[in-house]
Amino acid sequence: MREYTYTGLKSNDHVRILCTARSAVQADLRPAHELLESWGLRVSYGKTIGAINHQFGGTTSLRITDFQDALNDEDIDAIWIARGGYGTVQIIDDVDFSAFAKANFKKLIIGYSDVTILHSHLQKMDLTSLHSFMPLELKDKSQSCIDSFKKALTGHSQSISITNDNNIEPQELKGCVVGGNLSILYSLLGSKSFTNTDGCFLFIEDIDEYVYHIERMMYGLKRAGHLDKLKGLIVGGMTDMRDHKIPFGKNAVEIIKDITASYHYPVIFNFPAGI
């Protein structure tokens, strides 16, 4: 991937909040709206906000149209996906990213979880996006998390210190970061939306998965060759992992360590993202 210098959002820039997956209503998004306005940003809502079709933020066609309109609108500087869940895969193949590609890196797509589909698809196109929490989750986020989000959104660099659980030798490495939610990445294997991992740092995180499925997914990435040429592996939150009555015998960290043991790049655990 190409490396970009992101200048960040500035005062009076326009953030559109919309749904590509599960539904959300304006009342629940008000704290995020007010936060962005307190930073001097303009905020608007897509037609999918308040639209409900079973679990989804409107019909598939509405979500396609709403997202496409935001991509094409030159007045919109960032698109913050309201919440994750499931549903972005229903729209991805019907979205035209050509106008967005011309604007990149001036327009950000922001989110995580199910939005990993968008991140991976854009990474495959050599475009960039922002892995971040969703507007609906703001009430559950710490001030340090919000501060970190603001720095990323406005283009300010930041340093992150983590425990060196793998006894990695001190070294300086530079490169692009790709990836996101492990379950979503696994679901994209073999599709035109799976990102190119060669020469990149691969970031993975997951929540509420059985530990055996973490092993299944990691083996899937390995056997497909997507772990072979990494610059490094960054493991974020492996949160609320589950096990059966008869234990699997390993936790998520142990599984990842075993599967990556034959590689010579650094594997970093407990990166504070996806938590």
C-alpha positions in Angstrom: 0.0 0.0 0.0 1.0 3.6 -0.5 1.7 5.6 2.6 -0.3 8.8 3.2 0.2 11.9 5.2 -3.2 12.6 6.7 -3.8 16.3 7.5 -6.9 15.6 9.6 -10.4 17.2 9.9 -10.4 20.9 10.6 -13.0 23.3 12.0 -16.3 23.4 10.1 -15.6 20.1 8.3 -18.7 17.9 7.8 -19.2 14.5 9.3 -22.1 12.3 8.1 -23.4 9.6 10.4 -25.2 6.7 8.7 -25.9 3.0 8.9 -24.5 0.3 6.7 -25.5 -2.6 9.0 -27.7 -2.6 12.1 -30.1 0.2 12.9 -29.7 3.3 15.0 -31.9 6.3 16.0 -30.9 9.9 16.4 -31.6 10.0 20.1 -28.9 7.4 20.8 -26.4 9.2 18.6 -26.9 12.6 20.3 -23.8 12.3 22.6 -21.6 11.6 19.6 -23.2 14.5 17.6 -22.5 16.9 20.5 -19.0 15.7 20.9 -18.2 16.4 17.2 -19.8 19.8 17.4 -17.8 20.6 20.5 -14.7 20.0 18.3 -16.0 22.5 15.7 -17.3 20.0 13.2 -20.6 20.0 11.4 -22.7 16.9 11.8 -25.6 15.5 9.7 -27.5 12.2 9.5 -28.1 9.9 6.6 -31.5 8.6 5.6 -30.7 5.3 7.2 -30.6 6.8 10.7 -34.1 6.0 12.2 -34.9 3.6 9.3 -35.6 0.1 10.6 -35.9 -3.0 8.6 -35.8 -6.0 11.0 -32.3 -5.6 12.5 -31.0 -3.4 9.8 -30.8 0.4 9.3 -33.2 0.3 6.4 -33.5 -1.9 3.4 -30.5 -3.0 1.5 -31.3 -0.6 -1.3 -31.7 2.3 1.1 -28.3 1.5 2.8 -26.6 1.4 -0.7 -28.1 4.7 -1.8 -27.4 6.4 1.5 -23.8 5.3 1.6 -23.3 6.1 -2.1 -24.7 9.6 -1.7 -22.3 10.3 1.2 -19.4 9.0 -0.8 -20.2 11.2 -3.7 -21.1 14.4 -1.8 -18.1 16.7 -2.0 -19.3 18.7 1.0 -18.9 15.6 3.3 -15.4 15.2 4.7 -16.0 12.0 6.8 -18.5 9.2 7.1 -18.9 7.7 10.6 -20.8 4.4 10.6 -23.3 4.5 13.4 -22.9 0.9 14.6 -21.6 -2.5 13.6 -23.3 -5.9 13.9 -24.0 -7.4 10.5 -25.1 -6.1 7.1 -22.3 -4.2 5.3 -21.5 -7.3 3.2 -25.1 -6.9 1.7 -24.2 -3.6 0.1 -20.4 -3.7 -0.7 -20.7 -5.1 -4.2 -23.2 -2.4 -5.2 -21.3 0.6 -4.1 -19.2 2.6 -6.6 -16.1 3.9 -4.9 -14.7 5.8 -7.9 -15.6 9.3 -6.6 -14.3 8.4 -3.1 -11.1 7.2 -4.6 -10.5 10.6 -6.3 -11.1 12.3 -3.0 -9.0 10.0 -0.8 -7.3 11.0 1.5 -9.6 13.9 2.0 -12.7 11.9 3.0 -12.5 9.4 5.9 -14.7 6.3 6.5 -14.7 5.6 10.2 -15.7 2.6 12.3 -14.8 -0.9 13.2 -16.4 -4.4 13.8 -18.6 -5.0 10.7 -17.0 -1.9 9.1 -13.9 -4.1 8.7 -15.5 -5.1 5.3 -15.1 -1.5 4.2 -11.6 -1.1 5.6 -10.4 -4.3 3.8 -12.1 -3.4 0.6 -10.6 0.1 0.6 -7.2 -1.3 1.5 -7.4 -3.7 -1.4 -8.0 -0.6 -3.6 -4.9 1.1 -2.0 -7.1 3.5 -0.1 -7.1 4.4 3.5 -9.7 4.7 6.3 -9.9 5.0 10.1 -10.4 2.1 12.5 -12.4 3.5 15.4 -15.3 2.9 17.8 -18.8 3.7 16.6 -21.0 6.7 17.6 -23.5 4.5 19.4 -20.7 3.3 21.7 -19.5 6.7 22.9 -21.2 6.4 26.3 -19.1 3.4 27.1 -15.7 4.9 26.1 -13.1 6.3 28.5 -11.8 9.8 28.2 -8.4 8.5 27.1 -10.2 6.6 24.3 -12.1 9.7 23.2 -8.9 11.8 23.3 -7.1 9.2 21.2 -10.0 9.3 18.7 -9.8 13.1 18.5 -6.1 13.0 17.8 -6.5 10.4 15.0 -9.5 12.3 13.5 -7.7 15.6 13.5 -4.4 14.3 12.2 -2.2 14.5 15.3 0.4 11.8 15.9 0.4 9.9 19.2 2.5 7.4 20.9 1.2 4.2 22.5 3.0 2.1 25.1 2.2 -1.5 25.7 3.6 -4.4 27.7 6.2 -6.3 25.9 4.8 -9.8 26.6 6.7 -11.4 23.7 10.1 -10.1 24.7 10.5 -8.4 21.3 13.9 -6.9 20.6 13.8 -3.1 20.4 13.6 -2.0 16.8 12.2 0.7 14.5 9.7 -0.5 11.9 7.6 1.6 9.5 4.7 0.5 7.3 1.0 0.5 6.6 -1.5 -1.1 9.0 -4.3 -3.2 7.5 -6.9 -5.5 9.0 -9.6 -5.2 11.7 -12.0 -7.7 13.1 -10.7 -11.2 12.7 -14.1 -12.8 12.1 -14.9 -10.4 9.3 -11.4 -10.8 7.8 -11.9 -14.6 7.9 -15.3 -14.2 6.1 -13.6 -12.2 3.3 -11.0 -14.9 2.5 -11.1 -15.6 -1.3 -13.2 -12.5 -2.0 -12.2 -9.4 -4.0 -12.5 -7.4 -0.7 -9.7 -9.2 1.2 -6.8 -6.8 1.7 -3.2 -7.4 0.6 -1.2 -8.1 3.7 2.3 -8.4 2.1 4.7 -6.0 3.6 2.1 -4.6 6.0 1.4 -4.7 9.7 -1.8 -6.9 10.1 -4.0 -5.8 13.0 -6.6 -8.2 14.4 -9.2 -8.0 17.2 -12.3 -9.9 18.1 -15.1 -10.3 20.7 -17.4 -12.9 21.9 -15.9 -15.8 20.0 -15.2 -19.4 21.0 -11.5 -19.9 21.4 -11.4 -22.8 19.0 -12.8 -20.5 16.4 -9.9 -18.1 16.9 -7.6 -21.1 16.0 -9.8 -22.0 13.0 -9.6 -18.4 11.7 -5.9 -18.0 12.3 -5.2 -21.2 10.4 -7.5 -19.9 7.6 -5.3 -16.8 7.3 -2.1 -18.8 7.5 -3.1 -21.5 5.0 -4.2 -18.8 2.5 -0.7 -17.2 2.8 -1.8 -14.0 4.4 0.5 -14.3 7.4 3.6 -15.2 5.4 5.0 -11.8 4.4 3.8 -9.5 7.2 6.0 -6.8 8.6 4.4 -7.6 12.0 1.2 -8.8 13.6 -0.6 -6.5 16.0 -3.2 -8.2 18.2 -5.8 -5.9 19.9 -8.6 -6.9 22.3 -9.6 -10.6 22.3 -12.5 -9.8 24.5 -15.1 -12.0 26.2 -13.7 -15.2 24.7 -15.8 -18.3 25.3 -15.1 -22.0 25.8 -17.0 -25.2 26.0 -17.6 -27.3 29.1 -14.7 -29.4 28.0 -12.0 -26.7 27.6 -10.2 -26.2 24.3 -6.9 -26.1 26.2 -5.5 -22.8 25.0 -6.6 -19.1 25.2 -6.6 -16.7 22.3 -3.1 -15.4 23.0 -1.6 -18.9 23.2 -3.3 -19.9 20.0 -1.9 -16.9 18.1 1.6 -17.4 19.5 1.6 -21.1 18.4 0.4 -20.4 14.9 2.9 -17.5 14.3 5.8 -19.3 16.0 7.6 -20.1 12.7 7.6 -16.4 11.5 10.4 -14.0 12.3 8.4 -10.8 12.5 7.3 -9.2 15.8 3.9 -10.2 17.2 2.5 -7.6 19.5 -0.3 -8.4 22.0 -2.6 -6.2 24.1 -2.6 -3.3 21.7 -5.3 -1.0 23.0 -7.8 -1.2 20.1 -10.9 -3.3 19.6 -11.7 -3.2 23.3 
